């Protein structure tokens, strides 16, 4: 592997810190302001929350998406996990796989057919679910600490990039944890490429859970800073699936499974609501299938200029 030199700049794109005062305000939510890099179009919070406050969101299950939602294994999530494993399997047929931000464990379950899997997550409820209910290895905390000195053939994460405190350093860390010939596989959107009119249609940005929103240019800069090359990229047009999800929010809201305000899932729900909640969960399971179909099947490899999600397979240069 080539040697990486230190670079001063904005963690995320690496653009010069002297430019920050000239970047326009872009996103406002929950008392936080996002700015957009005038060069690479990365959207970032300034000032950033501290690493401790970021971790605290997940340690105490106070993030925008709670553990109960991640653990609820809807059919669409299973289909997504199997599709992702097929992409990984094109490049690696065996070996050790680490998932960073394992959520409810759907990917680990699907990948365990082919790989020796392990996960890591900050959220104790999710970690306990993967360990106790799925019977798979999952550690709590930072992957650099939990798996210090260990090497993997595949490191995977989905929708984690926007939550990383220092994406450049994190990808360098992942690169150093790869076995020779190993790959990093991850999924993320290109929200930084959306124009102001498209962004105005979005009602929730999930600040401060999200620290960055990347663009195509900022992703390319990130890969270059970390000496990573793109081996494969699969992109999916989100236009139809996002429209369907928005329709559900307005017309099918009673059927969407609730996310409890409590930070623990150990408290039993009132008996009078248990059957109704089960019915809602079943309906939500089936509604996740057309969402998956619209984005990951119908939208696959459609070259939307904006509003897409992408799965990258990266290897060290």
N, C-alpha and C positions, 0 to 999 in steps of 0.2 A: 504494500500500500504506500502511496505517496505521503510525504509529510505535509501537514497543514500548518501554516503560519498564523499567528494571532492577527485579528483584524478588529479595529475599533469602529463602532457604528451601532446602528439600531439593531438590537437582537431581533432577528426575524428576517430582515432583508440585508442588513449590513451596510445600508446607505449611510452617507456621512452624517454624523450627529449635528454638524453645523446647519443642516437644512431644516431641522425640526421646527424652528420658529416660523417657517414660511409654509408649512403644510396646512391645508384647509381643514376645518372641522367638518366631520362627516356624519357620525352616529352619536346620538344622545339617548341614554337610558339609565334608569336607576341612579341618577346622580353622577354617571360617568360619561366622559366625552371621548369619542374616537376621532383620530386624525388620519388623513390619507397621505402617504408618501407621494410627493409630486413627481418622483422619478419612477418608482416601480409599482405604485398603486397599492401597496400594502396598507391596510387599515389597522391601526394600533391604538391601544389605550395609553394616554399620557396624563399624569405619570402612571406607571404600571403598579398594580397591587403588589405587595411583597410576596415572596414565595410562601411565607408562613400563612398569610391570609388566604392565598389561593388553596393551599393544602387544607386549611380549616374548613373550606366549603364542603369538601368531600369527607373529611374525617367526621364531621357532625351532620352529614347528609343534608346540607343546606344549599346544594347546587340547584340550578333551575330544574333539572330533570332528576328526580329523587330515585333512590335505590329500588323502590317498589316498581317503578316503571321499567327500569332496566331488567329486573328479575322476571317480570311478566314476559314469558317467552311466546310472543305472537308468531303466527305462521309465517308472516312476511320476513321476520327476523331470522327464522330458520332457513328460509329460502335464500336470503342474502348471505348467510354464513356458508351454505353449501356452494353457492356461486363463487364466493371469494376463495374457498378452498380449491375449487377447480382451477382458478387462475394461478394460485400458488403452486399447485401440483404440476402445472406445465413446466415449472422451473426447478422444482425440488420434489423428489418422490419419497423422501424420507429425511430423518434427522431431527434436530431439536428445534422447536418453535416456541417463542416467547411472545405473548400478547400483552401489550402495555395498555392499561385501561380496559380490563376484561368485562366490565359491565355484568350482564347476567350469565355470561359463559357460553352463549350460543356458538361462537366461533371455535372455542376450545373443544366443545363437544364434537362439532363437525370435523375438526382437524385431527382429533385423537385417533381416527381410523388410519391415518397415514403417518403421523408424527408423534414424537414424544413431546407433550405439550406442558406448558406452565404459564400461569398468568400472574399479573400484578395489578393492584388497584389500591387507591387510597381509602375507598369506602368500606368500612368493616362489615356492613350488612351484605354487600355484594361478595366480598371475600368469603364470608361464612357460608353463603349460599353455594358458591362454587365448590368449596371444600366439602361441606356436609351433605348437600343434596345432589351434587353432580359427581362427587368423588374424584375431583381433579385437583392438581396442585395449584394453589394461588396464594401469593404472599401479599402482605399489606405494606404500603409505603412506597418509597422510590425504587425503581427497578435497579438503579446503580448500586443501591445498598443491599437490596434483597438478593441480588444475583451477582454480587461483587466477585470478580475473577472468573466468572463463567462465560462460556462462549455458546453461540447459537447459530444454527444454519438459516433460520428465518426469524426476523423480528417484525411483528405486525401491530398496527394500531389503526383504528377507525374513528374519524372525527375527533382526534386527540390533538392534532397539530395546533388548532386555534387556542388550546388551553395551556400550551407549554410556556413557561416563563421566559425561556431563552431558546427558541427553536434551533438556532445555529449550533449552540453548544450541545443540545440534546441529540441532534442528528449526528454530531461528531462522536458523542458517547455511544450511540447505537452502532455506528460504523466500527468502533473499536471492539465491540462485543460480538462481532461476526466472526465465524470461522472462515478460513480461506474459501472463496467461492460463495459465501453467504449472501443473502438478499434482505433488504428492507422492503416490506410491502405495506402500503398505507392508503387510506381513502380520505379525501378532503374535497371541499368545494372550491369555487373560484369567485367567492363573493366580492373580492376586491375589484373584479372586472365589471360589476354591475354599475350602470349609470345612476344618477340621483333619482330619476323617475322610477326605476325598477326598485331601488332601495326603499323608496317611500311607500311601496305596497307591502313591505314587511313590517309586521306589528311587534315582533319580539326578536331582539338581538342577543339575549341571554348575557348581558353584562352584569357582573364582572367575570362570569364563568369563562366567556370568550375574551381573550386578550388580543388576538390578532384575527384578521380575515385576509387570506392570501389571494393574490392574482396570479395569472400565468407568469408574468415577468418576475414577480417576487419569488415564486416557486423555483423558477430556473436559477435565480440568484442564490437561493438557499442551497440548491443542489451543488452549484459551483463552489460555494464557500466551504462545503463539507466534502468535496472531492467525491461526489457520487454521480453516477451516470444512470440515465433512464434506460432500462432493459425492455420494459413494456409499459404502455399506458392505455388503459381502457376508459373511455369517457361515456357518460350517460346524461342525456338531456333531462333536466328536472321539471321542465315547464308543465307537462301534463300531470305529473304526480303531485306537484305543488298546488296546482289548481284543484285537483281532487281532494287533497288534504284541507285546503281552505274551504271547499264546499262542505266537507264533513264538519268543520268547526261551526258552520252556520246552520246546517240542516240536520246533522246527526249527533249533535253534542250530547244528548241524553244517553247515547250508546257508547260514548268514549269512557274507558275505564278510568276511575278517579285516581289521583295521586294524593295520598294522605299528607296532611301537614306535619304529622309527627315524624321525628327523625328515627323512629324505630318501627320495624314491622312485626315486632313480637307481641304487640298488644292486640288481642282478638277483636274483631269488629262486632258490633251489635248483631245478635242473631236475626233480627228482623230485616237486616239489610244484606245478609250473606247470599241469599238466593238471587236477589236482584243484581248484586255485584257480579256473581258468576255469569248471569245472563249477559251483562254488559261486556264482560271479558270475552265471552264466546263471540259476540257480535264484532268486537274490536279485532279479534283474531282473524275473522274472515274479511273484514275491511282492509286489513294489512296486505292481503293478497293482491287486490287490484292496485294498491299503491306500489307494491314491488313490481308488478307487471308493467305499469306505465313508465316507471323510471328505468328499471334494470333490464327489461326485455324489449319493450317498444322503443325506449329511449336509448338503447345501446348503440354506441358509435355514431349517433346523430351529431353532426358537428355544430352544435349550438354555440354561438359566439359568447354567450353569457349563460348564467343560471345552469351550471352543470356540476355534477360530482364526478370525481375521477379516482381510479385505482392505479397507483404507481407501483412498479416493481423496480427497485434501485439496487445497484451493485457498486462496490468500491472501485474507483479508478486505479 
